[in-house]
Structures are given as structure tokens and as C-alpha cells.
Amino acid sequence: MKPLPSVAFVNVSQLLQFVDRLVVERTGKHLDDVQRAVVEGTWERQTYDDIAQKCYVTKNHVGDVGAELWQLLSEILGEDIKKTNFRSSLERVYIESSDNSNIYHINGSNNNFCPTQISNQLSPRNKLYETDINTQSTSHYRDLTVAPQIINFYARQSEIQTLSNSISNDNTRLISVLGLSGIGKTTLVKRFVDLNLQEFELMIWRSLRFPKPLELFVNDLLNSCKQEAKETLDDKLKQLLDVLTDKKCLIILDDVHNIFATTQLAGQYQTEYQDYQNFFTMMAEVEHQSHVILISQEQCAEMECLDEELYPIKCLDLSDLDDVAILKGTGLKNEDSWLKLINLYEGNPVYLKSIAILIKKIFDGEVAEFLGDNSLIITKDMQYNFHQLFKRISPIEQQLVLELSKFDQPVSREYLKQSLDLSSMDLINGLQSLQQRYLVRKIKEDKILFKLSSVFQEYVKNCCLNLQP
């Protein structure tokens, strides 16, 4: 085996593409979300605790995923890979294919992970990959390295149609896909992308799970567009707009909520990411033929529009799923009880996955027996995620959540005003912010009422009532 020259990764996207290809060649599977987070975070010298908080899992889980990934890379590369030497090792890594002695390297000119042909010994799998790269013309370039692989897709056909209409018929330049964590936002957008690969000359998928300042982010986009970035941020934005005007492009930004501040009302930008506000506004207001999709757990002002006919902005709020197909393949029994279970957990696929595991382990898969206890169980994974969410919201919202959690029925704004020591401004802004986080629903009856998400409410009742905001 001949060592490769030192590899300089221009950005995290190239690194992920490189590691993902190594893993695919060995296991046949792409990196999952937590593995990607471990690779990104380790490259950026973050702790496992930092990584865990970013992707809403436990520190121990991140440690286990990291240990397995380092072991796998050690086996692939034939050297001892650890968290401490990951960066240095990947810069000088080399690999020889077990099938055909192909040596792999990063091609910095096009951000693609390409095999170097040795003789004519390419396996059928590698021939297919080489053909895919060679036939990807400059008029149809796709950078979807960090996009997730979709295995199952449920009951979102109307939302797919809404996305298609917004882009194809209404020429909407800025679209936000919004909803609670786990409701299926990323899955929906990836499904749309898979169905429309040939509709765009350029596709770029980026995650803001570990956000970077806008200038570095624009540099990354220009790199994917095969543009040499100019000096100033203004010039770079002009470059990017020229590309979006010249070509029909689709840019997807996932995990946008990570650029918003914690302990503040929803949609307030962190100081270091304030420039994104102008970027999103520019994407919507400046005329071009391309489209930007924002995926977020909370809404900001740039994602809202009072008149979608006048402004090229669209908000797509994802509601609960009520398709029993969500539970297919889980090994659960009593299919006639599945819909009741789905409704109990608000049709959230992530909640349902977590509770399905618990039902299999404790109730031997008997859904009817689980439901017979007449209690809404919050699993340890849900508790962890809700704990992170409760810490994220503002003190005003925490007060509202704690009060709303006491009632199973919707509550009026007038009652909340009497019960809480909040000004009218704080009360109204707090309720709006909780709606922008999809934690509170507005219900129209004789008067306007407000209801906390039932699953989140159960967590608050059991875990937070003794807390003082």
C-alpha cells in the first residue's frame, strides 16, 4: 500500500464525505445522524458533552457511538484511530480496497470522493460509483453529502405537493419547514429532494447543527458552486446571488434553530450569527430563479409572511401523523390499538420509536397492555430531549409552561394573566414564542384558548413543577 499525500480538508463537508465513503465501502451503510455529529464535533475539537447537547442525546450515547466509529475506522485504515488523534490521522490516511487495490483520495477541485482507477480491476459497485460521478455534469451538480438517507416515508403526500407547488408553480424563493423535534421535517424535505433530483442544476444540503459564521458558510456554498470566493462578505454574497440567478439552484439548510439564542424568546439570533437574518431576507427579497429551504424547530420573523401572494415566502408547519404504518416493522402487537398509541404520542415518529422500544422490552410488545395502565410514559430519551428544550426556552416561557401544565383543558389568556405575575406584553410575547416553538396550540372556541403539547406537558408535570424559572 502506498501512502497518500497529506490531505487538507477545506471544510467539514469534505471530511464527512470522505469518512462516509470509507464506512460505506466497508459496511454498505452511510453514517447516521449521531455518527455525523461525532465526526463533525471531533474535527472541530468539541467534547462529547457538547456533541450530545447539539444532537439531543446523552453524553454516554455519544461516547458509545464514538468508540464504535473509531474501532471501525481503525479496522478500515489499519491503524489505531482515537478521538485524540482523529484529525492528524485523517490528514495522512490511506486505504487500499479489499477487493481491487483502489486507493482513495479527496479531490479538492469538486468536493467529490473519487476512486483512482488501478488497471481495470474496478468492482461492479465501484464501476457504478465512477459512472455516477463521471456522468454528473456541471449542469446537474448535487452536494448532498450531509443529507440523511430516507428509509421510511409516511403520509406526507399533501406536504410534498405543497413544496412542489411552492417551488414549481409559485416560484417561492424562501420556504421554511417547521415543527417539533422528531415530527419529520428533515425526512419530508429529503423525500422532496429525492423526487426532484433532475429539476435543479445545483443542489446543496447543509446542516447548521454546528453553525459557523455567515462568511464561512457563504465560502462553503461558493466552494460547492466551484467559485473562488472574493474578499469581502458583500462581494461573496453578490457572487452567490449571481449563481442563484444564472442557475436554478436548491439550497437546504437543516437545524436552523441552532443559530438562535437560548433562554430568549423564539427566533432571536445569537450575536455571532446575526448576519444570517440579512442573508435570509436577501434570499427572499432579491429576485433570482433559485430556492432556499430552511428546516427549523422554531420560527423567526424572516420565516413568516402575512401575504404569500405578495411575498415569495412560504411557511410549512408539520402537524401530527396519524398513519399506523409508522409502527410497521416495530414488532408491536395488537394492531387495533396502534392508532390510539399514535394519538397518545401526538403522531411524532421519534416519540413513537422510543415508546415502541419500551413496550417491547417491558410489555413484550403488547400495546393493549401498555395502554391499559392509562398513563402517558415519558421515556428516558424523551426526558433528556425535553430537559434540553426546557433549558432552551426563556424564563417567561418557563413560567407559562409551568402554569399551563397544571390543566388538562385549554386555558384562556385572561386566566393566565390573573395567575401569573407577567405584564401583558410579556404574556402575549411568551405565548407567541411558545407557538413559534410548536409547544402551545391556539384553540378557537367561544374565546381564544391555549393548550400545551400533551407529551411535553406530562414531562413538565413530572419533572419540572418543583423548578423556579
NUKEFI-837098 format. One record per residue (C-alpha): x, y, z. Coordinates in steps of 0.2 Angstrom, whole numbers, padded with zeros to 4 digits, always signed. Layout:
N
XYZ...
END
This chain:
469
+0000+0000+0000+0007+0017-0004+0003+0032+0007-0007+0046+0000+0000+0064+0001-0006+0074+0016-0025+0078+0014-0031+0095+0018-0049+0096+0021-0056+0113+0015-0072+0111+0026-0082+0099+0036-0092+0094+0022-0077+0086+0013-0072+0077+0029-0089+0070+0031-0089+0064+0013-0073+0056+0015-0077+0047+0031-0094+0042+0025-0087+0034+0009-0074+0024+0020-0089+0017+0030-0100+0014+0015-0086+0004+0007-0084-0007+0022-0102-0009+0029-0113-0004+0015-0122+0009+0026-0120+0028+0027-0116+0037+0043-0131+0040+0053-0135+0057+0061-0126+0054+0078-0111+0047+0069-0110+0063+0058-0111+0074+0073-0097+0064+0081-0086+0066+0066-0090+0085+0064-0088+0088+0083-0072+0079+0085-0065+0088+0070-0069+0104+0077-0062+0099+0094-0078+0098+0103-0081+0087+0119-0093+0073+0119-0104+0083+0130-0105+0097+0118-0109+0085+0104-0123+0077+0115-0131+0093+0118-0131+0098+0100-0140+0082+0094-0151+0080+0109-0144+0063+0115-0135+0058+0131-0116+0060+0133-0114+0041+0136-0123+0038+0120-0111+0049+0110-0096+0041+0119-0103+0023+0113-0106+0029+0095-0088+0037+0095-0080+0021+0102-0088+0010+0089-0084+0023+0075-0066+0024+0080-0065+0005+0081-0072+0004+0063-0061+0017+0056-0046+0008+0064-0051-0008+0056-0053+0000+0039-0037+0010+0039-0026-0002+0048-0020+0010+0062-0026+0015+0079-0039+0029+0077-0045+0038+0093-0054+0054+0097-0037+0062+0101-0028+0058+0085-0043+0058+0073-0038+0075+0065-0020+0071+0062-0024+0053+0056-0037+0058+0044-0024+0070+0036-0012+0057+0031-0024+0042+0029-0023+0030+0015-0034+0015+0011-0032+0000-0001-0049-0008-0006-0050-0026+0000-0057-0031-0017-0047-0022-0030-0032-0011-0023-0041+0005-0026-0033+0019-0017-0045+0034-0012-0042+0052-0010-0050+0068-0009-0052+0078-0025-0052+0096-0019-0057+0103-0036-0075+0096-0035-0078+0090-0017-0082+0073-0023-0074+0057-0015-0067+0048-0030-0058+0032-0033-0042+0031-0043-0043+0018-0056-0029+0004-0055-0029-0006-0071-0046-0012-0075-0049-0020-0058-0064-0010-0053-0078-0020-0044-0096-0018-0051-0100-0007-0036-0086+0004-0039-0089+0005-0058-0107+0011-0054-0100+0024-0042-0087+0030-0055-0101+0031-0069-0112+0041-0057-0098+0054-0054-0092+0055-0072-0110+0057-0079-0114+0071-0066-0112+0086-0077-0109+0103-0072-0127+0107-0076-0133+0095-0063-0122+0096-0048-0128+0089-0031-0119+0091-0015-0130+0080-0003-0116+0073+0007-0124+0078+0024-0142+0074+0019-0149+0059+0028-0154+0043+0020-0173+0040+0020-0178+0023+0024-0197+0025+0028-0209+0039+0022-0226+0041+0029-0242+0050+0025-0235+0067+0019-0240+0067+0001-0250+0083+0003-0235+0092+0011-0224+0086-0003-0237+0093-0015-0236+0109-0006-0217+0110-0008-0219+0106-0026-0232+0119-0029-0222+0132-0019-0207+0130-0030-0213+0125-0047-0229+0135-0048-0227+0149-0036-0209+0152-0038-0207+0154-0019-0189+0159-0015-0188+0156+0003-0198+0141+0011-0197+0136+0030-0202+0118+0035-0206+0120+0054-0212+0109+0068-0207+0100+0084-0191+0089+0085-0195+0072+0078-0210+0077+0068-0202+0073+0051-0196+0089+0044-0179+0083+0038-0187+0067+0031-0200+0077+0022-0188+0088+0013-0176+0074+0009-0190+0065+0001-0194+0080-0009-0176+0081-0015-0175+0063-0019-0191+0065-0030-0184+0081-0039-0165+0077-0042-0166+0082-0060-0176+0098-0058-0162+0109-0052-0145+0112-0060-0137+0113-0042-0142+0106-0026-0133+0109-0009-0138+0102+0008-0131+0109+0023-0134+0107+0042-0132+0121+0055-0131+0108+0069-0113+0115+0072-0116+0133+0064-0102+0144+0058-0102+0162+0055-0111+0168+0039-0095+0172+0030-0088+0155+0032-0104+0147+0027-0105+0158+0011-0087+0152+0007-0093+0134+0009-0108+0137-0003-0096+0146-0016-0084+0131-0015-0098+0119-0019-0103+0131-0033-0085+0130-0040-0082+0148-0036-0067+0156-0029-0073+0167-0015-0069+0186-0016-0063+0196-0002-0077+0204+0007-0093+0197+0013-0104+0209+0002-0094+0203-0013-0096+0185-0009-0115+0187-0007-0116+0196-0024-0106+0181-0031-0118+0169-0023-0133+0179-0030-0126+0178-0047-0125+0159-0046-0143+0158-0040-0148+0170-0054-0139+0161-0068-0144+0143-0062-0159+0135-0055-0152+0130-0038-0160+0122-0022-0151+0126-0006-0157+0116+0010-0152+0122+0027-0156+0110+0041-0156+0113+0060-0158+0132+0058-0164+0134+0076-0146+0131+0082-0142+0149+0076-0155+0156+0088-0151+0161+0106-0156+0150+0121-0166+0157+0136-0173+0170+0124-0190+0171+0115-0190+0161+0099-0181+0166+0084-0169+0178+0092-0152+0176+0084-0136+0173+0093-0125+0188+0091-0112+0179+0081-0125+0173+0069-0135+0189+0067-0129+0191+0049-0140+0176+0044-0155+0187+0047-0150+0198+0032-0145+0183+0022-0162+0175+0024-0171+0192+0020-0160+0194+0004-0164+0176-0002-0182+0181-0001-0182+0199-0007-0169+0199-0021-0175+0192-0037-0167+0176-0043-0173+0159-0050-0167+0148-0036-0175+0142-0019-0169+0140-0001-0177+0128+0011-0175+0131+0030-0178+0117+0042-0181+0123+0060-0189+0118+0077-0193+0137+0079-0199+0151+0069-0191+0168+0066-0198+0184+0058-0189+0180+0042-0199+0164+0040-0216+0172+0042-0226+0181+0029-0243+0190+0030-0247+0188+0012-0239+0174+0002-0246+0180-0014-0236+0196-0012-0220+0190-0005-0210+0174-0011-0210+0166+0007-0219+0150+0012-0221+0143+0029-0225+0124+0030-0230+0119+0048-0229+0100+0050-0244+0093+0060-0245+0076+0069-0245+0060+0059-0260+0048+0061-0254+0033+0050-0252+0016+0058-0239+0012+0045-0227+0022+0057-0227+0006+0068-0225-0007+0055-0209-0017+0057-0208-0012+0076-0213-0029+0082-0228-0022+0092-0243-0032+0094-0262-0028+0095-0263-0018+0079-0280-0012+0083-0273-0002+0097-0259+0006+0087-0269+0022+0082-0273+0025+0100-0255+0024+0104-0251+0036+0090-0263+0049+0095-0257+0047+0113-0239+0052+0107-0246+0066+0095-0241+0056+0080-0222+0060+0082-0211+0047+0074-0197+0050+0087-0208+0048+0102-0216+0033+0095-0200+0025+0091-0194+0027+0109-0210+0021+0117-0211+0006+0105-0194+0000+0111-0200+0002+0129-0216-0008+0125-0206-0022+0118-0194-0023+0132-0207-0021+0147-0223-0027+0139-0217-0040+0127-0224-0029+0113-0242-0029+0120-0248-0012+0115-0265-0015+0123-0257-0020+0140-0247-0004+0139-0262+0007+0136-0271-0002+0150-0261+0007+0163-0269+0023+0157-0253+0033+0159-0243+0043+0147-0225+0037+0150-0211+0048+0146-0195+0038+0141-0178+0042+0147-0174+0048+0129-0189+0059+0129-0184+0066+0146-0167+0070+0140-0173+0079+0125-0187+0089+0134-0174+0094+0148-0163+0102+0134-0179+0110+0127-0185+0117+0144-0167+0124+0147-0168+0132+0130-0184+0142+0132-0185+0159+0140-0189+0162+0159-0206+0170+0153-0210+0154+0143-0205+0143+0158-0217+0152+0169-0231+0150+0156-0227+0131+0153-0227+0128+0172-0244+0136+0173-0251+0128+0158-0245+0111+0163-0257+0111+0178-0273+0110+0167-0278+0096+0155-0291+0108+0147-0286+0123+0136-0284+0139+0146-0288+0157+0142-0276+0171+0141-0286+0181+0154-0284+0167+0166-0265+0166+0163-0264+0185+0166-0273+0183+0183-0262+0168+0188-0245+0175+0183-0236+0190+0188-0232+0195+0170-0235+0211+0161-0247+0210+0146-0233+0212+0134-0223+0198+0142-0238+0187+0142-0243+0189+0124-0225+0188+0118-0222+0172+0128-0237+0164+0121-0232+0169+0103-0215+0162+0106-0221+0145+0113-0232+0144+0097-0217+0148+0087-0209+0133+0095-0224+0122+0092-0226+0118+0111-0243+0128+0113-0258+0127+0101-0271+0140+0100-0289+0134+0100-0303+0144+0094-0320+0141+0104-0331+0155+0111-0314+0163+0115-0296+0160+0111-0288+0146+0122-0271+0139+0123-0266+0121+0126-0248+0114+0130-0242+0099+0120-0248+0084+0129-0232+0074+0129-0222+0089+0134-0235+0093+0147-0233+0076+0155-0214+0079+0156-0216+0096+0164-0229+0089+0177-0217+0075+0182-0200+0083+0181-0202+0102+0182-0216+0108+0193-0203+0110+0208-0192+0121+0197-0192+0140+0199-0189+0149+0182
END
